[in-house]
Each structure stands twice: as structure tokens, then as C-alpha cells.
Amino acid sequence: MPRLILNADDFGLTPGVNQSIMELNRAGALTSATLMATARHFTAAAAGSAGQSHAAKLPLGVGCHVVLVDGAPASPLSEIPELALSSGNFRPTLGSFLIDLLRGSIPEAEIELEAIAQIRTLQAAGVRVTHLDTHKHTHMFARVLRPLLRAAQICGVGAIRNPFEPQWSVAATPHAPLTRRMEVQLLRTRRRYFMERVRAAGLATTDGALGVLATGTLDAATLERLLTAMPEGTWELVCHPAYYDRELDAVATRLRESRAIEHAALLETVPRLAASLPKVELIHFGEMLRVR
């Protein structure tokens, strides 16, 4: 029986993101979300997720969306002088982060410290952290993956996102831009190393991520193609739903109108397909750990 985790990233980013995630979970269209420790609306998200169990059709698992780029740290700047800039924030773009990461300018020890600080922030707010993932999938890269796995072990987190999209899912996403398609295919070469390190660390992960290629273009038709093509295994749908509010306009993100489209697609498609495809089990990362 295929098992599917429906995970929304960026929990805590804006009120519209928080509202969307909680409404989708109550409707049975979302099982998981990853919370940003230093996001402006973190407190509301953490409190809201704690109250979901009574109203939701499905339990909501909450993981930590570890941010190492385009955000603010949870650690004192004195502890992460190379990871953070003198402005008090991380590097603003993935490109600038990767250049410094790959040239060895960002110590793994600082990434580990910051990941621990972010996880502990969630745990201090009463969140039972089900898993880790990263903003912009930076843990695809070994110099982020290694310290992230150590942080997970230290903090007692038992699972991590597999950010690599399988070939069958790529084939079910025909309208993605060519450049995005090439990026996803190229990055898949890192999958073997990723899986080996995760297994060696004793963490659980899925067989792959759906929707990475479709980020920014995930509509109802694409979502239905992905879910109806899903083979045996444990998969995670990566999505970014939200209500488009004024606060989203103030965030440096390319995902704006697309978030509302994703919200509508999930709400319309997932409950309908869940009823017609009863052999698909909807779970979150914590439930995956319980049945290992």
C-alpha cells in the first residue's frame, strides 16, 4: 500500500500561510507541516498546531524547516560568525550560500549549532518535532547534510526529508520549466550519498519527494497526475499553500499567487482522491517512524 505524507513548508511565515495549513489539515488535505523557528508568526503557528487534533480529520505532524539562507538565525551571532552576516541575517540567496559553502567558508560546526538552536526553539514551544527539512533543500549538499544529521541525533528527531524527486514523478510533471527540470535531474546524482548517510545515522526517510519540480506550478491537474501515478512506497508531497495576504508581499519569495493555487488544488483534489483511492494511506513523519 502506498503511503503519502502531505507536507506544507514555511509554517509560521505569514498569517495566510498559517491559516491555509490549519484549514487544509482540518479538511483532510494535509498531514504535515514544517515550522520556521525564527519566522515572524512562529508563536501563532506553534499554538495553532497544538489545537488541531480535536478539529482535524487527520493528525498534523510538525517538523522543523531549518533555515540557513534568506532568513534570521536562532543562535547568537558570536556562535555562528561565518554562517551569518554582520547584518544579523543569513546570506540572502541560495547561490551566495552555496558558493561559500562549497569553498569551505561555512564551518559544519556552525550549521550544526544553528540547526540545534532552531530545533530546540520548536521543542521549547511544546512542538513534538517529527522530522527535519531545509529551506531551499540545502541538505541536498553533504556539507549541510552531515551537521543536520548530527543535530537530529542530538535533539532526538528521528526522520528527515528525502528531497530527491523520483523519475516517475518527473514524468508526471510535464509542464515544469526546462531549466527547473534540468536542475532536478542534475541534483538527483546526490541521492545515493544522501541515502547512505541517512541510513548510517539511523534516521528514517521516504522513497522520494513529489512536487519539487512543480514548485510554483502545482495546480489541481498536476497534483492529480502525481497522486494517481504513485506506486508502492512511502512518498512526501512537498507543497507551499497559503492565502495570499499583504504580509506575503513583504517576504522575499517568488511563490506568491502560486500558493493560493496550491491551497485550492489540495482542498479540491486530496479529499476526493482519498475517497476514490482507499489503498493510499495518508500519514505524517511521526507515524512513519511508528511503523518502521
Phi and psi restraints in degrees (value plus and minus 20) as a CYANA .aco file:
   2 PRO   PHI     -83.3   -43.3
   2 PRO   PSI     122.7   162.7
   3 ARG   PHI    -138.4   -98.4
   3 ARG   PSI     118.5   158.5
   4 LEU   PHI    -150.9  -110.9
   4 LEU   PSI     108.0   148.0
   5 ILE   PHI    -120.9   -80.9
   5 ILE   PSI     105.2   145.2
   6 LEU   PHI    -124.1   -84.1
   6 LEU   PSI      78.6   118.6
   7 ASN   PHI    -132.2   -92.2
   7 ASN   PSI     108.5   148.5
   8 ALA   PHI    -120.9   -80.9
   8 ALA   PSI     107.2   147.2
   9 ASP   PHI    -102.8   -62.8
   9 ASP   PSI     149.1   189.1
  10 ASP   PHI      52.2    92.2
  10 ASP   PSI       3.1    43.1
  11 PHE   PHI     -78.8   -38.8
  11 PHE   PSI     109.9   149.9
  12 GLY   PHI      78.6   118.6
  12 GLY   PSI     -27.4    12.6
  13 LEU   PHI     -86.9   -46.9
  13 LEU   PSI     -69.2   -29.2
  14 THR   PHI    -164.3  -124.3
  14 THR   PSI     143.4   183.4
  15 PRO   PHI     -78.2   -38.2
  15 PRO   PSI     -56.2   -16.2
  16 GLY   PHI     -87.0   -47.0
  16 GLY   PSI     -54.1   -14.1
  17 VAL   PHI     -86.4   -46.4
  17 VAL   PSI     -68.1   -28.1
  18 ASN   PHI     -79.8   -39.8
  18 ASN   PSI     -66.2   -26.2
  19 GLN   PHI     -82.2   -42.2
  19 GLN   PSI     -63.3   -23.3
  20 SER   PHI     -81.2   -41.2
  20 SER   PSI     -67.2   -27.2
  21 ILE   PHI     -81.5   -41.5
  21 ILE   PSI     -64.6   -24.6
  22 MET   PHI     -91.2   -51.2
  22 MET   PSI     -56.9   -16.9
  23 GLU   PHI     -86.5   -46.5
  23 GLU   PSI     -62.7   -22.7
  24 LEU   PHI     -84.5   -44.5
  24 LEU   PSI     -58.5   -18.5
  25 ASN   PHI     -85.0   -45.0
  25 ASN   PSI     -62.6   -22.6
  26 ARG   PHI     -83.2   -43.2
  26 ARG   PSI     -49.2    -9.2
  27 ALA   PHI    -105.3   -65.3
  27 ALA   PSI     -22.6    17.4
  28 GLY   PHI      60.3   100.3
  28 GLY   PSI       1.8    41.8
  29 ALA   PHI    -130.5   -90.5
  29 ALA   PSI     -15.2    24.8
  30 LEU   PHI    -174.5  -134.5
  30 LEU   PSI     117.3   157.3
  31 THR   PHI    -136.3   -96.3
  31 THR   PSI     -30.6     9.4
  32 SER   PHI    -175.0  -135.0
  32 SER   PSI     133.7   173.7
  33 ALA   PHI    -169.9  -129.9
  33 ALA   PSI     130.9   170.9
  34 THR   PHI    -134.3   -94.3
  34 THR   PSI     106.3   146.3
  35 LEU   PHI    -117.0   -77.0
  35 LEU   PSI     116.2   156.2
  36 MET   PHI    -112.8   -72.8
  36 MET   PSI      99.1   139.1
  37 ALA   PHI     -83.8   -43.8
  37 ALA   PSI     -51.7   -11.7
  38 THR   PHI    -130.2   -90.2
  38 THR   PSI      -4.6    35.4
  39 ALA   PHI     -88.0   -48.0
  39 ALA   PSI     133.2   173.2
  40 ARG   PHI     -82.0   -42.0
  40 ARG   PSI     -53.0   -13.0
  41 HIS   PHI    -132.6   -92.6
  41 HIS   PSI      14.4    54.4
  42 PHE   PHI     -80.2   -40.2
  42 PHE   PSI     -68.8   -28.8
  43 THR   PHI     -80.0   -40.0
  43 THR   PSI     -63.9   -23.9
  44 ALA   PHI     -84.9   -44.9
  44 ALA   PSI     -58.1   -18.1
  45 ALA   PHI     -86.5   -46.5
  45 ALA   PSI     -65.4   -25.4
  46 ALA   PHI     -82.4   -42.4
  46 ALA   PSI     -63.5   -23.5
  47 ALA   PHI     -87.3   -47.3
  47 ALA   PSI     -61.0   -21.0
  48 GLY   PHI     -84.5   -44.5
  48 GLY   PSI     -60.4   -20.4
  49 SER   PHI     -86.3   -46.3
  49 SER   PSI     -52.0   -12.0
  50 ALA   PHI     -85.8   -45.8
  50 ALA   PSI     -47.8    -7.8
  51 GLY   PHI    -114.9   -74.9
  51 GLY   PSI     -15.5    24.5
  52 GLN   PHI     -92.8   -52.8
  52 GLN   PSI     -49.2    -9.2
  53 SER   PHI     -80.1   -40.1
  53 SER   PSI     -49.3    -9.3
  54 HIS   PHI    -100.2   -60.2
  54 HIS   PSI     -47.9    -7.9
  55 ALA   PHI    -123.9   -83.9
  55 ALA   PSI     -36.2     3.8
  56 ALA   PHI    -109.2   -69.2
  56 ALA   PSI     129.9   169.9
  57 LYS   PHI     -94.9   -54.9
  57 LYS   PSI     -48.1    -8.1
  58 LEU   PHI    -147.2  -107.2
  58 LEU   PSI     123.8   163.8
  59 PRO   PHI     -80.5   -40.5
  59 PRO   PSI     126.0   166.0
  60 LEU   PHI    -125.5   -85.5
  60 LEU   PSI      92.3   132.3
  61 GLY   PHI    -103.6   -63.6
  61 GLY   PSI     122.4   162.4
  62 VAL   PHI    -144.1  -104.1
  62 VAL   PSI     101.0   141.0
  63 GLY   PHI    -127.5   -87.5
  63 GLY   PSI    -199.1  -159.1
  64 CYS   PHI    -124.9   -84.9
  64 CYS   PSI     101.7   141.7
  65 HIS   PHI    -110.0   -70.0
  65 HIS   PSI      69.9   109.9
  66 VAL   PHI     -89.9   -49.9
  66 VAL   PSI     102.7   142.7
  67 VAL   PHI    -126.6   -86.6
  67 VAL   PSI     102.9   142.9
  68 LEU   PHI    -143.6  -103.6
  68 LEU   PSI     -21.9    18.1
  69 VAL   PHI    -165.9  -125.9
  69 VAL   PSI     126.2   166.2
  70 ASP   PHI      38.7    78.7
  70 ASP   PSI      34.2    74.2
  71 GLY   PHI    -197.7  -157.7
  71 GLY   PSI    -190.9  -150.9
  72 ALA   PHI    -133.9   -93.9
  72 ALA   PSI     125.2   165.2
  73 PRO   PHI    -100.8   -60.8
  73 PRO   PSI     140.7   180.7
  74 ALA   PHI    -114.4   -74.4
  74 ALA   PSI     -36.5     3.5
  75 SER   PHI    -109.0   -69.0
  75 SER   PSI     135.1   175.1
  76 PRO   PHI     -80.9   -40.9
  76 PRO   PSI     122.9   162.9
  77 LEU   PHI     -80.7   -40.7
  77 LEU   PSI     -48.3    -8.3
  78 SER   PHI     -85.2   -45.2
  78 SER   PSI     -41.6    -1.6
  79 GLU   PHI    -110.4   -70.4
  79 GLU   PSI     -37.6     2.4
  80 ILE   PHI    -154.5  -114.5
  80 ILE   PSI      36.7    76.7
  81 PRO   PHI     -85.9   -45.9
  81 PRO   PSI     -42.5    -2.5
  82 GLU   PHI    -115.1   -75.1
  82 GLU   PSI     -50.6   -10.6
  83 LEU   PHI     -93.0   -53.0
  83 LEU   PSI     -58.7   -18.7
  84 ALA   PHI    -122.5   -82.5
  84 ALA   PSI     135.7   175.7
  85 LEU   PHI    -109.8   -69.8
  85 LEU   PSI     147.8   187.8
  86 SER   PHI     -84.3   -44.3
  86 SER   PSI     -39.4     0.6
  87 SER   PHI     -88.8   -48.8
  87 SER   PSI     -35.7     4.3
  88 GLY   PHI      77.8   117.8
  88 GLY   PSI     -22.7    17.3
  89 ASN   PHI    -134.7   -94.7
  89 ASN   PSI     151.7   191.7
  90 PHE   PHI     -98.4   -58.4
  90 PHE   PSI     152.9   192.9
  91 ARG   PHI     -77.9   -37.9
  91 ARG   PSI     121.9   161.9
  92 PRO   PHI     -97.0   -57.0
  92 PRO   PSI     -40.0     0.0
  93 THR   PHI    -149.1  -109.1
  93 THR   PSI     133.9   173.9
  94 LEU   PHI     -82.4   -42.4
  94 LEU   PSI     -59.4   -19.4
  95 GLY   PHI     -79.4   -39.4
  95 GLY   PSI     -67.1   -27.1
  96 SER   PHI     -86.1   -46.1
  96 SER   PSI     -55.5   -15.5
  97 PHE   PHI     -84.5   -44.5
  97 PHE   PSI     -66.9   -26.9
  98 LEU   PHI     -86.5   -46.5
  98 LEU   PSI     -57.2   -17.2
  99 ILE   PHI     -78.5   -38.5
  99 ILE   PSI     -68.3   -28.3
 100 ASP   PHI     -92.5   -52.5
 100 ASP   PSI     -54.8   -14.8
 101 LEU   PHI     -82.5   -42.5
 101 LEU   PSI     -69.9   -29.9
 102 LEU   PHI     -93.8   -53.8
 102 LEU   PSI     -40.7    -0.7
 103 ARG   PHI    -108.0   -68.0
 103 ARG   PSI     -21.0    19.0
 104 GLY   PHI      65.6   105.6
 104 GLY   PSI      -2.2    37.8
 105 SER   PHI    -103.9   -63.9
 105 SER   PSI     -31.5     8.5
 106 ILE   PHI    -134.5   -94.5
 106 ILE   PSI      89.0   129.0
 107 PRO   PHI     -85.3   -45.3
 107 PRO   PSI     119.5   159.5
 108 GLU   PHI     -81.0   -41.0
 108 GLU   PSI     -52.3   -12.3
 109 ALA   PHI     -81.7   -41.7
 109 ALA   PSI     -54.9   -14.9
 110 GLU   PHI     -91.4   -51.4
 110 GLU   PSI     -58.2   -18.2
 111 ILE   PHI     -82.8   -42.8
 111 ILE   PSI     -62.3   -22.3
 112 GLU   PHI     -81.4   -41.4
 112 GLU   PSI     -66.7   -26.7
 113 LEU   PHI     -79.3   -39.3
 113 LEU   PSI     -64.4   -24.4
 114 GLU   PHI     -88.7   -48.7
 114 GLU   PSI     -60.3   -20.3
 115 ALA   PHI     -82.0   -42.0
 115 ALA   PSI     -62.8   -22.8
 116 ILE   PHI     -81.1   -41.1
 116 ILE   PSI     -63.0   -23.0
 117 ALA   PHI     -81.4   -41.4
 117 ALA   PSI     -61.3   -21.3
 118 GLN   PHI     -89.3   -49.3
 118 GLN   PSI     -62.7   -22.7
 119 ILE   PHI     -82.4   -42.4
 119 ILE   PSI     -64.8   -24.8
 120 ARG   PHI     -83.5   -43.5
 120 ARG   PSI     -51.4   -11.4
 121 THR   PHI     -81.7   -41.7
 121 THR   PSI     -64.0   -24.0
 122 LEU   PHI     -84.2   -44.2
 122 LEU   PSI     -66.6   -26.6
 123 GLN   PHI     -83.7   -43.7
 123 GLN   PSI     -56.5   -16.5
 124 ALA   PHI     -86.2   -46.2
 124 ALA   PSI     -45.1    -5.1
 125 ALA   PHI    -106.7   -66.7
 125 ALA   PSI     -14.9    25.1
 126 GLY   PHI      71.0   111.0
 126 GLY   PSI     -11.0    29.0
 127 VAL   PHI    -103.7   -63.7
 127 VAL   PSI     108.7   148.7
 128 ARG   PHI    -106.3   -66.3
 128 ARG   PSI      81.9   121.9
 129 VAL   PHI     -94.0   -54.0
 129 VAL   PSI      95.0   135.0
 130 THR   PHI    -100.9   -60.9
 130 THR   PSI     -49.3    -9.3
 131 HIS   PHI    -189.3  -149.3
 131 HIS   PSI     154.2   194.2
 132 LEU   PHI    -139.7   -99.7
 132 LEU   PSI     126.4   166.4
 133 ASP   PHI    -163.5  -123.5
 133 ASP   PSI    -197.6  -157.6
 134 THR   PHI    -153.5  -113.5
 134 THR   PSI     127.1   167.1
 135 HIS   PHI     -83.0   -43.0
 135 HIS   PSI     106.5   146.5
 136 LYS   PHI      44.9    84.9
 136 LYS   PSI       0.4    40.4
 137 HIS   PHI      37.3    77.3
 137 HIS   PSI      18.2    58.2
 138 THR   PHI     -85.4   -45.4
 138 THR   PSI     -38.6     1.4
 139 HIS   PHI     -98.1   -58.1
 139 HIS   PSI     -15.6    24.4
 140 MET   PHI     -81.7   -41.7
 140 MET   PSI     -44.7    -4.7
 141 PHE   PHI    -117.3   -77.3
 141 PHE   PSI     116.2   156.2
 142 ALA   PHI     -76.7   -36.7
 142 ALA   PSI     -56.8   -16.8
 143 ARG   PHI     -94.2   -54.2
 143 ARG   PSI     -29.3    10.7
 144 VAL   PHI    -121.8   -81.8
 144 VAL   PSI     -59.9   -19.9
 145 LEU   PHI     -78.7   -38.7
 145 LEU   PSI     -68.1   -28.1
 146 ARG   PHI     -78.6   -38.6
 146 ARG   PSI     -72.2   -32.2
 147 PRO   PHI     -88.0   -48.0
 147 PRO   PSI     -48.1    -8.1
 148 LEU   PHI     -87.7   -47.7
 148 LEU   PSI     -60.6   -20.6
 149 LEU   PHI     -84.3   -44.3
 149 LEU   PSI     -59.6   -19.6
 150 ARG   PHI     -84.0   -44.0
 150 ARG   PSI     -60.9   -20.9
 151 ALA   PHI     -82.4   -42.4
 151 ALA   PSI     -61.4   -21.4
 152 ALA   PHI     -80.7   -40.7
 152 ALA   PSI     -64.7   -24.7
 153 GLN   PHI     -82.7   -42.7
 153 GLN   PSI     -63.7   -23.7
 154 ILE   PHI     -83.6   -43.6
 154 ILE   PSI     -58.3   -18.3
 155 CYS   PHI    -112.3   -72.3
 155 CYS   PSI     -20.9    19.1
 156 GLY   PHI      55.0    95.0
 156 GLY   PSI      10.7    50.7
 157 VAL   PHI    -117.7   -77.7
 157 VAL   PSI     108.1   148.1
 158 GLY   PHI    -121.0   -81.0
 158 GLY   PSI     -18.5    21.5
 159 ALA   PHI    -166.6  -126.6
 159 ALA   PSI     139.1   179.1
 160 ILE   PHI    -165.8  -125.8
 160 ILE   PSI     129.1   169.1
 161 ARG   PHI     -86.1   -46.1
 161 ARG   PSI     115.2   155.2
 162 ASN   PHI    -109.3   -69.3
 162 ASN   PSI      87.1   127.1
 163 PRO   PHI    -106.2   -66.2
 163 PRO   PSI     -12.6    27.4
 164 PHE   PHI    -115.4   -75.4
 164 PHE   PSI     108.6   148.6
 165 GLU   PHI    -105.6   -65.6
 165 GLU   PSI     110.9   150.9
 166 PRO   PHI     -92.7   -52.7
 166 PRO   PSI     140.7   180.7
 167 GLN   PHI     -83.7   -43.7
 167 GLN   PSI     -57.0   -17.0
 168 TRP   PHI     -83.8   -43.8
 168 TRP   PSI     -54.3   -14.3
 169 SER   PHI     -93.1   -53.1
 169 SER   PSI     -57.8   -17.8
 170 VAL   PHI     -79.3   -39.3
 170 VAL   PSI     -63.2   -23.2
 171 ALA   PHI     -84.9   -44.9
 171 ALA   PSI     -47.8    -7.8
 172 ALA   PHI    -106.7   -66.7
 172 ALA   PSI     -13.4    26.6
 173 THR   PHI    -143.8  -103.8
 173 THR   PSI      48.2    88.2
 174 PRO   PHI     -94.3   -54.3
 174 PRO   PSI     -37.4     2.6
 175 HIS   PHI    -120.8   -80.8
 175 HIS   PSI      -9.8    30.2
 176 ALA   PHI     -89.5   -49.5
 176 ALA   PSI     127.6   167.6
 177 PRO   PHI     -78.8   -38.8
 177 PRO   PSI     127.1   167.1
 178 LEU   PHI     -80.3   -40.3
 178 LEU   PSI     -61.6   -21.6
 179 THR   PHI     -83.3   -43.3
 179 THR   PSI     -60.1   -20.1
 180 ARG   PHI     -84.7   -44.7
 180 ARG   PSI     -61.3   -21.3
 181 ARG   PHI     -80.9   -40.9
 181 ARG   PSI     -62.5   -22.5
 182 MET   PHI     -85.8   -45.8
 182 MET   PSI     -59.5   -19.5
 183 GLU   PHI     -81.2   -41.2
 183 GLU   PSI     -66.7   -26.7
 184 VAL   PHI     -83.7   -43.7
 184 VAL   PSI     -61.9   -21.9
 185 GLN   PHI     -85.5   -45.5
 185 GLN   PSI     -62.7   -22.7
 186 LEU   PHI     -85.9   -45.9
 186 LEU   PSI     -63.6   -23.6
 187 LEU   PHI     -87.9   -47.9
 187 LEU   PSI     -41.8    -1.8
 188 ARG   PHI     -82.3   -42.3
 188 ARG   PSI     -39.1     0.9
 189 THR   PHI     -83.5   -43.5
 189 THR   PSI     -36.2     3.8
 190 ARG   PHI    -108.2   -68.2
 190 ARG   PSI     -23.0    17.0
 191 ARG   PHI     -83.4   -43.4
 191 ARG   PSI     -64.0   -24.0
 192 ARG   PHI     -79.7   -39.7
 192 ARG   PSI     -66.6   -26.6
 193 TYR   PHI     -81.0   -41.0
 193 TYR   PSI     -63.3   -23.3
 194 PHE   PHI     -76.6   -36.6
 194 PHE   PSI     -70.9   -30.9
 195 MET   PHI     -83.8   -43.8
 195 MET   PSI     -59.4   -19.4
 196 GLU   PHI     -82.7   -42.7
 196 GLU   PSI     -64.5   -24.5
 197 ARG   PHI     -88.3   -48.3
 197 ARG   PSI     -59.2   -19.2
 198 VAL   PHI     -84.8   -44.8
 198 VAL   PSI     -64.9   -24.9
 199 ARG   PHI     -82.0   -42.0
 199 ARG   PSI     -63.9   -23.9
 200 ALA   PHI     -82.1   -42.1
 200 ALA   PSI     -51.8   -11.8
 201 ALA   PHI    -100.8   -60.8
 201 ALA   PSI     -30.1     9.9
 202 GLY   PHI      60.2   100.2
 202 GLY   PSI      -1.1    38.9
 203 LEU   PHI    -116.0   -76.0
 203 LEU   PSI     136.9   176.9
 204 ALA   PHI    -114.5   -74.5
 204 ALA   PSI     133.5   173.5
 205 THR   PHI    -172.6  -132.6
 205 THR   PSI     154.8   194.8
 206 THR   PHI    -112.0   -72.0
 206 THR   PSI    -199.0  -159.0
 207 ASP   PHI    -102.6   -62.6
 207 ASP   PSI     -30.5     9.5
 208 GLY   PHI     141.1   181.1
 208 GLY   PSI     149.6   189.6
 209 ALA   PHI    -129.9   -89.9
 209 ALA   PSI     112.8   152.8
 210 LEU   PHI    -122.2   -82.2
 210 LEU   PSI     126.7   166.7
 211 GLY   PHI      71.8   111.8
 211 GLY   PSI     -25.6    14.4
 212 VAL   PHI     -84.4   -44.4
 212 VAL   PSI     -66.1   -26.1
 213 LEU   PHI     -83.0   -43.0
 213 LEU   PSI     -54.4   -14.4
 214 ALA   PHI    -106.9   -66.9
 214 ALA   PSI     -14.7    25.3
 215 THR   PHI     -75.1   -35.1
 215 THR   PSI     102.5   142.5
 216 GLY   PHI      72.9   112.9
 216 GLY   PSI     -33.1     6.9
 217 THR   PHI    -152.6  -112.6
 217 THR   PSI      -2.4    37.6
 218 LEU   PHI    -100.3   -60.3
 218 LEU   PSI      80.0   120.0
 219 ASP   PHI    -130.1   -90.1
 219 ASP   PSI    -197.4  -157.4
 220 ALA   PHI     -82.7   -42.7
 220 ALA   PSI     -59.8   -19.8
 221 ALA   PHI     -85.7   -45.7
 221 ALA   PSI     -63.6   -23.6
 222 THR   PHI     -85.1   -45.1
 222 THR   PSI     -63.1   -23.1
 223 LEU   PHI     -81.1   -41.1
 223 LEU   PSI     -62.8   -22.8
 224 GLU   PHI     -85.1   -45.1
 224 GLU   PSI     -59.5   -19.5
 225 ARG   PHI     -81.0   -41.0
 225 ARG   PSI     -62.7   -22.7
 226 LEU   PHI     -84.1   -44.1
 226 LEU   PSI     -67.2   -27.2
 227 LEU   PHI     -92.2   -52.2
 227 LEU   PSI     -53.4   -13.4
 228 THR   PHI    -100.3   -60.3
 228 THR   PSI     -36.9     3.1
 229 ALA   PHI    -111.4   -71.4
 229 ALA   PSI     -23.6    16.4
 230 MET   PHI     -86.5   -46.5
 230 MET   PSI     103.1   143.1
 231 PRO   PHI    -107.5   -67.5
 231 PRO   PSI    -194.3  -154.3
 232 GLU   PHI     -78.8   -38.8
 232 GLU   PSI     129.7   169.7
 233 GLY   PHI     112.6   152.6
 233 GLY   PSI    -197.9  -157.9
 234 THR   PHI    -134.7   -94.7
 234 THR   PSI     101.5   141.5
 235 TRP   PHI    -146.4  -106.4
 235 TRP   PSI     136.3   176.3
 236 GLU   PHI    -142.3  -102.3
 236 GLU   PSI     105.8   145.8
 237 LEU   PHI    -107.1   -67.1
 237 LEU   PSI     100.8   140.8
 238 VAL   PHI    -114.9   -74.9
 238 VAL   PSI     100.8   140.8
 239 CYS   PHI    -160.8  -120.8
 239 CYS   PSI     147.5   187.5
 240 HIS   PHI    -158.0  -118.0
 240 HIS   PSI      41.3    81.3
 241 PRO   PHI     -97.2   -57.2
 241 PRO   PSI     134.8   174.8
 242 ALA   PHI    -191.1  -151.1
 242 ALA   PSI     139.7   179.7
 243 TYR   PHI    -105.1   -65.1
 243 TYR   PSI     113.5   153.5
 244 TYR   PHI     -98.1   -58.1
 244 TYR   PSI      85.8   125.8
 245 ASP   PHI    -137.4   -97.4
 245 ASP   PSI     156.0   196.0
 246 ARG   PHI     -83.5   -43.5
 246 ARG   PSI     -51.4   -11.4
 247 GLU   PHI     -87.2   -47.2
 247 GLU   PSI     -49.8    -9.8
 248 LEU   PHI     -86.6   -46.6
 248 LEU   PSI     -52.5   -12.5
 249 ASP   PHI     -83.7   -43.7
 249 ASP   PSI     -45.0    -5.0
 250 ALA   PHI    -106.7   -66.7
 250 ALA   PSI     -25.3    14.7
 251 VAL   PHI    -114.3   -74.3
 251 VAL   PSI     120.6   160.6
 252 ALA   PHI     -99.3   -59.3
 252 ALA   PSI      69.8   109.8
 253 THR   PHI    -169.2  -129.2
 253 THR   PSI     127.7   167.7
 254 ARG   PHI    -106.2   -66.2
 254 ARG   PSI     -30.1     9.9
 255 LEU   PHI    -115.4   -75.4
 255 LEU   PSI      81.3   121.3
 256 ARG   PHI    -144.4  -104.4
 256 ARG   PSI    -105.9   -65.9
 257 GLU   PHI     -77.5   -37.5
 257 GLU   PSI     -52.4   -12.4
 258 SER   PHI     -83.0   -43.0
 258 SER   PSI     -46.9    -6.9
 259 ARG   PHI     -87.1   -47.1
 259 ARG   PSI     -60.2   -20.2
 260 ALA   PHI     -88.0   -48.0
 260 ALA   PSI     -55.7   -15.7
 261 ILE   PHI     -83.9   -43.9
 261 ILE   PSI     -61.7   -21.7
 262 GLU   PHI     -83.7   -43.7
 262 GLU   PSI     -62.4   -22.4
 263 HIS   PHI     -76.4   -36.4
 263 HIS   PSI     -68.9   -28.9
 264 ALA   PHI     -84.3   -44.3
 264 ALA   PSI     -59.2   -19.2
 265 ALA   PHI     -84.3   -44.3
 265 ALA   PSI     -65.2   -25.2
 266 LEU   PHI     -83.3   -43.3
 266 LEU   PSI     -65.0   -25.0
 267 LEU   PHI     -83.6   -43.6
 267 LEU   PSI     -57.4   -17.4
 268 GLU   PHI    -102.0   -62.0
 268 GLU   PSI     -55.8   -15.8
 269 THR   PHI    -113.6   -73.6
 269 THR   PSI     -66.1   -26.1
 270 VAL   PHI     -85.0   -45.0
 270 VAL   PSI     -71.5   -31.5
 271 PRO   PHI     -80.2   -40.2
 271 PRO   PSI     -57.3   -17.3
 272 ARG   PHI     -85.5   -45.5
 272 ARG   PSI     -66.4   -26.4
 273 LEU   PHI     -91.2   -51.2
 273 LEU   PSI     -52.3   -12.3
 274 ALA   PHI     -81.5   -41.5
 274 ALA   PSI     -53.7   -13.7
 275 ALA   PHI     -95.5   -55.5
 275 ALA   PSI     -54.3   -14.3
 276 SER   PHI    -111.4   -71.4
 276 SER   PSI     -35.3     4.7
 277 LEU   PHI    -141.7  -101.7
 277 LEU   PSI      47.8    87.8
 278 PRO   PHI     -86.1   -46.1
 278 PRO   PSI     -32.3     7.7
 279 LYS   PHI    -103.5   -63.5
 279 LYS   PSI     -22.8    17.2
 280 VAL   PHI    -111.7   -71.7
 280 VAL   PSI     103.4   143.4
 281 GLU   PHI    -115.8   -75.8
 281 GLU   PSI     103.2   143.2
 282 LEU   PHI    -111.6   -71.6
 282 LEU   PSI     101.6   141.6
 283 ILE   PHI    -157.5  -117.5
 283 ILE   PSI     154.5   194.5
 284 HIS   PHI    -139.1   -99.1
 284 HIS   PSI     156.1   196.1
 285 PHE   PHI     -82.0   -42.0
 285 PHE   PSI     -54.6   -14.6
 286 GLY   PHI     -84.1   -44.1
 286 GLY   PSI     -57.2   -17.2
 287 GLU   PHI     -91.2   -51.2
 287 GLU   PSI     -52.7   -12.7
 288 MET   PHI     -81.4   -41.4
 288 MET   PSI     -59.3   -19.3
 289 LEU   PHI     -85.7   -45.7
 289 LEU   PSI     -55.5   -15.5
 290 ARG   PHI     -90.7   -50.7
 290 ARG   PSI     -41.8    -1.8
 291 VAL   PHI    -129.0   -89.0
 291 VAL   PSI      -5.6    34.4
